Amino acid sequence: MSISGQLLAKTKELGGLGKVGCELGKEYRQKNLSHEYKTYSTQVMEDEVTRSVAAQLSIESADSVNFDDFLSDYFAYLSPEQAQVAN
């Protein structure tokens, strides 16, 4: 049976596409929760999370530009003035 045929059959069986999505979500959640890392241990991954969050906090606390100014600078290339400078 084709993939679309399988989906249609499952939709009819469970009574709606939303219910199929919920079932698949539960199934994939269980698979992901039971996943064992192949290269790194769980401890190595958890240590990396801790290191990464600390690094992010350090970078963000050192940032002196407010978000509005950042956006203004980031999108400056869209302004007509910048287009003329480029030409």
Buried (B, 14 or more C-beta within 10 A) or exposed (E): EEEEEEBBEBBEEBEEEEEBEEEEEEEEEEEEEEEEEEEEEEEEEEEEEEEEEEEEEEEEEEEEEEEEEEEEEEEEEEEEEEEEEEE
